[in-house]
């Protein structure tokens, strides 16, 4: 443990406040958008990242000074903010509240991949154009950049305050946030106000991005995701939707993180964010400084299930499809094709799991990859450390995923709709962080290698075709398992809970129990898929089951139709196989996923086969 | 001993007292109506009795046993069923499945209460589906169809349609069918005829009368006073969160406090019989204008 002198303590304080300033800028933007549009904007991190790239282009390619750079960043981000409002929110206002949230996820996928395609996924060096001199101020060393960040943040916050408090437009914005319909009746153009809010939020986020790029001297496409989560955590800490709360929350988060890293090491950096995120959501959802009012009212059907009649897939089609799948290795011996379809079957299991939890039981899960990870690690470790036979370790891995994952998700059961999405996302990340930091068990970043291969009754399964059949067989077993549950009273009870929690409770449905049962059953299927993956690859690390996998699985489910089992399989095949079959598209697959998600939410919310 | 007893129930919402020291009893087999102008606290009272909201003070007793503040799922298991003011059917479930949810607490799986093991057992039961489970499943489905049949050919031909596709009146009927499937000891109906036309209202009147004839205990919120007068054994009048009158329909009808509550002031020279329907019409007019489009 490093020794804390007064000097290092003061330095850490400055570091924490500087980082906290930037978190505050991101959090203010999220707070404004949440206030006006009641939306958790998942694309906000992408705006911040794009702001950083625009700044980087201006400074390092064009050699501009900082003044014009900030102006260009502000203009570009404002335009992007307006575009996001148009694509992600305007037309979805009348849909379930989760629809715009999903749309912003789609937009963020697309934007992140676009930047990757243009500038490569590698970090780009962003040297600060400011002098490197540091002044000592009362024993604390402060650099020019530290000072600039403080000045810009404080100026932006002051300008925002003045705008909200003293201009007519600012009044209109606050009025819209308080009561949209009343503001509209008083002649406020609420759509224009909403666009303006997105623009202002995007400018703040983009400027934050440039400054963080200079502070850490690099920019990279994936910086968006972490920033977005930090912004949420800061925002929640201060009270969702509150601008002063966002500032205080941002500064607090910066300080907690900096001191935490100094105490425990830098791999713990993100853990604090997620623990705060979940802790605040569960224990004090109004935030530290929020008034003790209830959370903003949510629509009664808290999920994204449109009224629709599902397409009934005739039995002969299902059986025909299955026969074709079984015969595929005889039709084509192309190992590449078989690998793609093996992957599709494993993804289909993830999609089944998500469709059960999110589609049938109505719990919007963005953390389902956490179940894959637990299943994968548990099975691999049981086989490696304890020498368990594969059949047993696969099942045990799945069971551990079901039990442990459900236990971790338990605190989320009291939340609804958007908050469930946010909290499950956080839980997925916490699982990832635990894997990263529990080195004694998981080997940390190095991951587990030499995982015993797949085998059955002692016979190793290492050829492409047998692996393909094994994966297919597991999918079929999982689907039968789920089908059986759907036909029992459980399927009915889950769907009733999804439709109306209040009415379900009034008829004796204890929500926690049935939410837990959904997560147990879904977690088992996901865990099985994760365990299989671990043995198939013989190597896994904390990035094998990244958070994007959860969202990809969710996109498959929405594509096929929420709660629709055939739809989940069709969605998995479509989104796994299609980008591979059109090889040039493979690099842009997340762009495709994002656009598909956006288009679905907008034009066919019930998916291809309809919700069940 | 009364089946339901409510003593001094009170609920405040940020300074507004929605229910203010209400007492009431319902004997087994009795039909008691709660009437009063909008905002009198009737639905809040229902929510407090059924556990959807918790009182700030006061007691609720079922068979003399305190059940104050119990969660709704536990109260449902004790035999308290309700319908909702604005209708809350499960839109994407079939009509039959809606009714079967009503029978949720009567399933064997519901008796597996042990914290973790009960859940595992329920999962196993749903997976294995042993003969006893199948028999129960079949029996409950049959029973649900019988409940639907109580509404003649209103619901039965639509048993497999999703509930969102039903007409408004049929959704209200589905809700009542769902509540009946619980085999309630006490049934709370919150404005069962709201939004129904005169024919449908008359049909509902007969239906509730038949429930009463079968010995069901009913607590009813209703605005259509003629229906209240015909059905109720006793009427409780609420205004501004308080109980202002109670008694047999005839005596309540002529109570000056009731007339005042409905009209805001006494109209000199007018006779109670003229006032009553006028009051109802006023209320209807107000209702038509102010009923919120969203469920509150």
Interface residues (C-beta under 8 A of the other chain):
Chain A: X300 X301 X305 X307 X308 X309 X481 X484 X485 X488 X489 X490 X492 X493 X495 X496 X499 X500 X502 X503 X504 X505 X506 X507 X508 X509 X510 X511 X513 X516 X517 X520 X521 X611 X612
Chain B: X50 X52 X71 X72 X73 X76 X77 X81 X82 X84 X88 X89 X90 X91 X92 X93 X97 X98 X100 X101 X102 X104 X105 X107 X109 X110 X118 X119 X122 X123 X125 X126 X127 X129 X137 X162 X164 X178 X182 X295
